[in-house]
């Protein structure tokens, strides 16, 4: 695996993690009583 490929994979993982984190925060913020 080249350095460029490692950088791309790292960026994709960070973006995906940030997206899921923000999505779950927004979802739980709207429906805090449903998901316990």
Number of C-alpha atoms within 10 A of each C-alpha: 5 6 8 9 10 11 11 11 12 12 12 12 12 12 12 12 12 12 12 12 12 12 12 12 12 12 12 14 10 10 10 11 8 7 7 6
